[in-house]
Amino acid sequence: MVLSGPPQYPAELLDTTMDQLRTLLAVHEHGTALAAARQLGREQSSVQKQLDTLNRTFGTLCGEALVLKRGRGKDVLFTATGEHLVALARGTLTAWTDGIHDARRRLGRTLSVGSTRYTLGFLLDAVERVSDAYERRGVDLKVTHVRTGDLFARLRSKELDLVCGSIVVTEGQEAELDPYEVIEWRRSGLSILTNLPPGKLPGPTLPASALTGLPLVVSAGGLIAHFLTAWYGADFRKEMSIAAEIEAAHYGFELLRSGVVSGAMLVTRGIAEAAESGSLPEAGGLRRLDVIGDVGPRTEVLVGVFTRRGDRASYDAHHPLNLLWGALAKDNERWWLSE
């Protein structure tokens, strides 16, 4: 007969701290106690002491040390047991961190939100409207810049609770994007900003099929690449005349305004409208033409707010996520800029 009772854990294991596990991960990532110490902001002797303690503890418990020294200046060698314990340490710290964040979210003590560059101002306007309520409740609000291609990944990982930004959708598709809840602010297509004279490139519109005949400045990723892939396939660069491939829009604006590149830059219509109105000074002086989709599937930019479906329903109406969502929903008639 086996009597159940409280679980029994080795005393040596119970003496192991999360700080020691963090040190183990730092040594694994950086190779040496000295490099780990620099990353952690500690003395090398402190890191080495923790590493020696872990080596003794788990050498006793497992029958094999975690790390082996390989001489002065060389990275330590992690044994098979060491690699296994590193994975366990990473999982332990991640699980505890996620659990703490989940508890704080449930209690309304913390909220992490993200925004692309061109929606940040509108997000901050909404934050200002709920700031008094946040202050009364002691809410720790974290605002992070996100790139268009990272929106959903950072929601899925629970790194962020809410994001403002843009995605590419099929024209007419309802904004029911499981597993996300969406406030749809605006839909639009693409435009080009160009330094070419009207005599060489008349407007006010341009068919998408004509893009292959223009020297183009295009973003390396994000929404623009999504459009071009949808229209011309993954090898769209072979179909088009790419004068410059950029990581940030302002760099493309500078190339065109300086005259270093003569051609056109693909942007969302919101950015083109901002440039034309003067509210985007870095693109001032460039001419706008709207792109009419006549190739490939009909795609468009959806600009709005996104959160994980079910999160808001699990909280009360006064939870920070629901308060901010309500403030942002009031802006759904405004014209928003998108990336």
C-alpha positions as CSV (number, residue, x, y, z in Angstrom):
1,M,0.0,0.0,0.0
2,V,1.4,3.4,-1.1
3,L,0.4,6.4,1.0
4,S,0.2,9.7,-0.9
5,G,1.7,12.7,0.7
6,P,3.4,16.0,-0.2
7,P,5.9,15.7,-3.1
8,Q,9.5,15.2,-2.0
9,Y,12.2,17.3,-3.6
10,P,15.9,17.0,-3.3
11,A,17.3,19.6,-0.8
12,E,20.0,20.6,-3.2
13,L,17.3,21.4,-5.8
14,L,15.4,23.6,-3.4
15,D,18.5,25.6,-2.7
16,T,18.8,26.5,-6.4
17,T,17.5,30.1,-7.0
18,M,16.1,31.7,-10.1
19,D,19.0,34.1,-10.1
20,Q,21.3,31.1,-10.5
21,L,19.2,29.9,-13.4
22,R,19.5,33.3,-15.0
23,T,23.3,33.2,-14.6
24,L,23.4,29.7,-16.2
25,L,21.4,31.1,-19.2
26,A,23.7,34.1,-19.5
27,V,26.9,31.9,-19.5
28,H,25.3,29.6,-22.1
29,E,24.4,32.6,-24.3
30,H,27.7,34.5,-24.0
31,G,30.2,31.6,-23.6
32,T,32.2,32.7,-20.5
33,A,31.7,33.8,-17.0
34,L,33.4,37.1,-17.9
35,A,31.1,37.8,-20.8
36,A,28.0,36.8,-18.8
37,A,29.1,39.1,-15.9
38,R,29.3,42.0,-18.3
39,Q,25.9,41.3,-19.6
40,L,24.4,41.0,-16.1
41,G,26.3,44.0,-14.7
42,R,28.2,41.9,-12.1
43,E,31.7,40.9,-11.1
44,Q,33.1,37.9,-12.8
45,S,33.8,36.3,-9.5
46,S,30.1,36.5,-8.6
47,V,29.1,34.7,-11.8
48,Q,31.8,32.1,-11.5
49,K,30.8,31.4,-7.9
50,Q,27.2,30.7,-9.0
51,L,28.4,28.6,-11.9
52,D,30.6,26.5,-9.6
53,T,27.6,26.1,-7.2
54,L,25.4,24.9,-10.0
55,N,28.1,22.5,-11.2
56,R,28.4,20.9,-7.8
57,T,24.7,20.8,-7.2
58,F,23.7,19.2,-10.4
59,G,26.9,17.1,-10.6
60,T,25.7,15.5,-7.4
61,L,22.0,15.2,-8.5
62,C,22.6,14.1,-12.1
63,G,26.0,12.5,-12.0
64,E,27.5,14.9,-14.6
65,A,28.7,18.5,-14.3
66,L,26.9,21.1,-16.3
67,V,29.9,22.9,-17.8
68,L,33.6,22.1,-18.3
69,K,36.3,24.6,-18.5
70,R,38.5,24.7,-21.6
71,G,41.3,27.0,-20.7
72,R,41.8,30.7,-20.3
73,G,39.9,32.8,-22.7
74,K,37.9,29.9,-24.2
75,D,34.2,29.4,-24.0
76,V,33.1,26.8,-21.4
77,L,31.8,23.5,-22.8
78,F,28.2,22.6,-21.8
79,T,27.8,18.8,-21.3
80,A,24.6,17.0,-22.5
81,T,23.3,17.4,-19.0
82,G,24.1,21.1,-19.1
83,E,22.3,21.6,-22.3
84,H,19.2,19.8,-20.9
85,L,19.3,21.9,-17.7
86,V,19.6,25.1,-19.8
87,A,16.4,24.2,-21.6
88,L,14.7,23.5,-18.3
89,A,16.0,26.8,-16.8
90,R,14.7,28.7,-19.8
91,G,11.3,27.1,-19.6
92,T,11.1,27.7,-15.9
93,L,11.9,31.4,-16.0
94,T,9.6,31.9,-19.1
95,A,6.7,30.1,-17.4
96,W,7.1,32.1,-14.2
97,T,7.4,35.4,-16.1
98,D,4.3,34.6,-18.2
99,G,2.4,33.6,-15.1
100,I,3.2,36.8,-13.4
101,H,2.2,38.9,-16.5
102,D,-1.1,36.9,-16.7
103,A,-1.8,37.6,-13.1
104,R,-1.1,41.3,-13.4
105,R,-3.2,41.5,-16.6
106,R,-6.1,39.8,-14.8
107,L,-5.9,42.2,-11.9
108,G,-5.6,45.2,-14.3
109,R,-2.2,46.2,-12.9
110,T,-0.3,46.2,-16.2
111,L,-1.0,46.7,-19.9
112,S,1.4,46.4,-22.8
113,V,0.4,48.1,-26.1
114,G,2.2,48.6,-29.4
115,S,1.8,50.8,-32.4
116,T,3.4,51.4,-35.8
117,R,5.0,54.7,-36.3
118,Y,2.1,56.3,-38.2
119,T,-0.6,55.2,-35.7
120,L,1.3,56.2,-32.5
121,G,-0.1,59.7,-32.3
122,F,-3.7,58.4,-32.3
123,L,-2.9,55.7,-29.8
124,L,-1.4,58.4,-27.5
125,D,-4.5,60.5,-27.9
126,A,-6.6,57.6,-26.6
127,V,-4.2,56.9,-23.8
128,E,-4.5,60.5,-22.6
129,R,-8.3,60.1,-22.3
130,V,-7.9,57.1,-20.0
131,S,-4.8,58.3,-18.1
132,D,-6.7,59.6,-15.1
133,A,-8.4,56.2,-14.6
134,Y,-5.0,54.4,-15.0
135,E,-3.4,56.7,-12.5
136,R,-6.1,56.1,-9.9
137,R,-5.7,52.3,-10.3
138,G,-1.9,52.4,-10.5
139,V,-1.8,50.8,-13.9
140,D,1.7,50.2,-15.3
141,L,1.3,51.1,-19.0
142,K,4.0,50.1,-21.5
143,V,4.0,51.5,-25.0
144,T,6.2,49.8,-27.7
145,H,7.0,50.5,-31.3
146,V,6.1,47.6,-33.6
147,R,6.7,46.9,-37.3
148,T,3.8,45.9,-39.4
149,G,5.1,42.4,-40.0
150,D,5.4,41.7,-36.2
151,L,1.9,42.8,-35.1
152,F,0.3,39.3,-34.8
153,A,3.4,37.6,-33.6
154,R,3.7,39.9,-30.7
155,L,0.1,39.4,-29.8
156,R,0.3,35.6,-30.1
157,S,3.3,35.6,-27.8
158,K,1.4,37.7,-25.2
159,E,4.2,40.2,-25.3
160,L,1.6,42.8,-26.1
161,D,-2.1,43.0,-25.2
162,L,-3.2,45.4,-27.9
163,V,-1.7,46.8,-31.1
164,C,-2.5,49.6,-33.5
165,G,-1.4,49.2,-37.1
166,S,-2.1,47.8,-40.5
167,I,-2.5,44.5,-42.3
168,V,-3.1,43.4,-45.9
169,V,-6.5,41.8,-46.5
170,T,-8.6,40.8,-49.5
171,E,-10.8,43.6,-50.8
172,G,-14.2,43.3,-49.1
173,Q,-13.1,40.8,-46.5
174,E,-14.8,41.3,-43.2
175,A,-12.6,42.2,-40.3
176,E,-13.2,38.9,-38.5
177,L,-9.6,37.7,-38.2
178,D,-9.7,34.8,-35.8
179,P,-8.1,34.6,-33.3
180,Y,-8.1,38.4,-33.1
181,E,-10.7,41.0,-32.3
182,V,-10.6,44.1,-34.5
183,I,-11.7,47.7,-34.6
184,E,-11.5,48.6,-38.2
185,W,-10.7,52.3,-38.8
186,R,-9.9,52.5,-42.4
187,R,-9.3,50.6,-45.7
188,S,-7.2,51.9,-48.6
189,G,-5.0,50.9,-51.4
190,L,-1.5,52.0,-52.4
191,S,-0.1,55.2,-53.9
192,I,3.2,56.3,-55.2
193,L,5.2,59.4,-54.3
194,T,7.4,60.5,-57.1
195,N,9.9,63.2,-58.2
196,L,9.2,62.5,-61.9
197,P,7.6,65.5,-63.7
198,P,3.9,65.3,-64.8
199,G,5.1,65.3,-68.4
200,K,7.0,62.0,-67.8
201,L,4.5,60.5,-65.5
202,P,1.0,62.0,-65.7
203,G,-1.6,61.4,-63.0
204,P,-3.7,61.4,-60.9
205,T,-3.8,57.6,-61.0
206,L,-1.5,54.8,-62.2
207,P,-2.5,51.2,-63.0
208,A,-0.6,48.6,-61.0
209,S,0.5,47.0,-64.2
210,A,2.5,50.1,-65.1
211,L,4.7,49.8,-62.0
212,T,7.0,47.4,-63.9
213,G,8.1,50.2,-66.1
214,L,9.1,52.6,-63.3
215,P,12.3,52.8,-61.3
216,L,10.9,52.0,-57.9
217,V,11.9,52.6,-54.3
218,V,10.3,49.7,-52.2
219,S,10.4,48.6,-48.7
220,A,12.3,45.3,-48.0
221,G,9.3,43.9,-46.1
222,G,6.0,44.8,-44.6
223,L,2.8,45.8,-46.4
224,I,4.4,46.9,-49.6
225,A,6.1,43.5,-50.1
226,H,2.8,41.8,-49.4
227,F,1.1,43.8,-52.1
228,L,3.9,43.1,-54.7
229,T,4.0,39.4,-53.8
230,A,0.2,39.2,-54.3
231,W,0.4,41.0,-57.6
232,Y,3.5,39.6,-59.1
233,G,4.5,36.6,-57.0
234,A,7.4,35.9,-54.7
235,D,9.9,36.8,-57.4
236,F,8.4,40.3,-58.0
237,R,11.9,41.8,-57.9
238,K,12.6,40.0,-61.2
239,E,9.5,41.6,-62.8
240,M,10.2,45.2,-61.6
241,S,12.9,47.8,-61.9
242,I,14.0,48.2,-58.3
243,A,16.1,51.4,-58.0
244,A,16.4,51.1,-54.2
245,E,15.3,48.7,-51.5
246,I,14.9,50.4,-48.1
247,E,14.2,49.4,-44.5
248,A,12.6,52.7,-43.4
249,A,10.2,55.0,-45.3
250,H,12.1,58.2,-44.4
251,Y,15.2,56.9,-46.2
252,G,13.2,56.5,-49.4
253,F,11.8,60.0,-49.1
254,E,15.3,61.4,-48.7
255,L,16.5,59.5,-51.8
256,L,13.7,61.0,-53.9
257,R,13.8,64.5,-52.5
258,S,17.6,64.7,-53.0
259,G,17.3,63.6,-56.6
260,V,19.8,60.7,-56.0
261,V,17.0,58.4,-57.3
262,S,14.6,59.5,-60.0
263,G,11.5,57.4,-59.8
264,A,8.7,56.5,-57.5
265,M,8.2,55.1,-54.0
266,L,5.3,52.8,-53.2
267,V,3.5,53.8,-50.0
268,T,0.0,53.3,-48.5
269,R,-2.6,55.9,-49.4
270,G,-2.6,57.3,-45.9
271,I,1.1,58.2,-46.1
272,A,0.6,59.7,-49.6
273,E,-2.3,61.8,-48.4
274,A,-0.2,63.0,-45.4
275,A,2.7,64.0,-47.7
276,E,0.3,65.9,-50.0
277,S,-1.3,67.7,-47.2
278,G,2.0,68.8,-45.6
279,S,1.6,66.8,-42.4
280,L,4.5,64.5,-43.3
281,P,7.3,67.1,-43.9
282,E,10.0,64.5,-44.7
283,A,8.0,63.6,-47.9
284,G,7.3,67.3,-48.8
285,G,7.6,68.2,-52.5
286,L,6.9,64.7,-53.8
287,R,3.9,64.2,-56.1
288,R,1.1,61.7,-55.3
289,L,-0.5,59.2,-57.7
290,D,-3.0,56.6,-56.6
291,V,-2.3,53.0,-57.8
292,I,-5.3,51.2,-59.3
293,G,-5.1,47.5,-58.9
294,D,-5.4,45.8,-62.3
295,V,-3.2,42.8,-61.7
296,G,-3.5,39.8,-59.3
297,P,-6.0,39.6,-56.4
298,R,-7.8,42.7,-55.1
299,T,-6.0,43.5,-51.9
300,E,-6.2,46.5,-49.6
301,V,-4.8,47.9,-46.4
302,L,-6.9,47.5,-43.2
303,V,-5.9,50.0,-40.5
304,G,-7.1,49.4,-37.0
305,V,-6.8,48.0,-33.5
306,F,-6.1,44.3,-32.7
307,T,-6.3,42.3,-29.6
308,R,-6.5,38.6,-28.8
309,R,-10.1,37.3,-29.1
310,G,-11.6,36.5,-25.7
311,D,-9.3,38.7,-23.7
312,R,-11.6,41.6,-23.3
313,A,-14.6,39.4,-22.5
314,S,-12.6,37.8,-19.6
315,Y,-12.2,41.2,-17.9
316,D,-14.7,43.6,-16.4
317,A,-15.7,46.8,-18.2
318,H,-13.3,48.9,-16.1
319,H,-10.2,46.8,-16.9
320,P,-7.5,48.9,-18.5
321,L,-7.7,46.9,-21.7
322,N,-11.4,47.6,-22.0
323,L,-11.1,51.3,-21.1
324,L,-8.4,51.8,-23.8
325,W,-10.4,49.8,-26.4
326,G,-13.4,51.9,-25.8
327,A,-11.4,55.1,-26.2
328,L,-9.9,53.8,-29.5
329,A,-13.3,52.7,-30.7
330,K,-14.5,56.3,-30.6
331,D,-11.9,57.2,-33.2
332,N,-13.2,54.7,-35.8
333,E,-14.5,57.5,-38.0
334,R,-11.1,59.3,-38.2
335,W,-8.8,58.9,-41.1
336,W,-5.7,57.2,-39.9
337,L,-2.3,56.9,-41.4
338,S,-1.0,53.5,-42.0
339,E,2.4,51.8,-42.9
